[in-house]
């Protein structure tokens, strides 16, 4: 038993080593974007569900934090302040599916094809979501959800979602390299890590355990690998269900997706699994608090259909274009840590992380970090702080 546990921990550790530099790079780029994009006017920019507004919602979402809980909390906050419900949901999906750190991690761990699939399928999924909302979402249900949202029942990462430390003065270059800009970048960087490290760690541990303990023939049978055509339909249907049961969300589900791919899930099944971080069980419970039971049931069904349909479309489109990789095995799960380009990157990027953490500690960061999980009303009072 002890040997099995050590084997699982070793695989989790190897995967963590391989993605360390990519995580630091992704969170750094995300922090830079958040530092120059303000949340202050977001709700005013999303007044309806027109094409222009939905595209804008996707852009704003892609420029925000990848934390699923923060994205859900921010979408609720925008909805409470008058933003259109459909646009708020589009923003929420873009926040977790179209962010840079997710694409970088996918490219490092699984290959560029999966990054392309994520950034192609994400907008397609949002388009399907908007269409289903137009067809089936009633004004009565929206008003009931708004009444529930205005109660202000707390979920998770409320304070993180409400904080707006972005810099507004000057050009983008000046914002990034000004004293306030560097401080804002350091704060966003550390707070994103603080909000996501549990998901990342849990994802790595689950991936390590599944890779070490679950025999491949189980996954191959479950994902119908022996029936290629049927597997293409089965994967997008079952991928979100596996995600719901795994409890892992945000970028933490990428290592687990790599293990599932190695086990036999279809290309589209991986894409559906990655999309499903917004219907994991803890987040479904937050929807219940935010919008009520009826809207939660509606969102669960519509989100699942949107994910599955988009992933199925990606499966066949990428298949026709010969973009589905044939290689399934995870090289990193079978190797030891060696001195290569990953080693040098893992030496260089922690230096950047250390500098950002140092500035965070020197500029009032710990105080703001304590406010992350508080209700948004408590955090918003300090949301525009710019310590020097």
Buried (B, 14 or more C-beta within 10 A) or exposed (E): EEEEEEBBBBBBBBBBBBBBBBBBBBBBBBBBBBBBBBBEEBBEBBEEBBEEBBBBBBBBBBBBBBBBBBBBBBBBBBBBEEBBBBBBBBBBBBBBBBBBBBBBBBBBBBBEBBBBBBBBBBBBBBBBBBEBBEEEBEEEBBEBBBEBBEEBBBBBBBBBBBBBBBBEEBEBEEBBEBEBBBBBBBBBBBBBBBBBEEBBBBBBBBBBBBBBEEEBEEBBEBBBBEEEEEBBBBBBBBBBBBBBEBBBBBBBBBBBBBBBBBBBBBBBBBBBBBBBBBBBEEBBEBBBBBBBEBBBEBBBEBBBBBBBBBBBBBBBBBBEEEBBEEEBEBEBBEEEBEEEEBEEBBEEBBEBBEEBBEBBEEBBBEEBBEBBBBBBEEBBEBBEBBBE
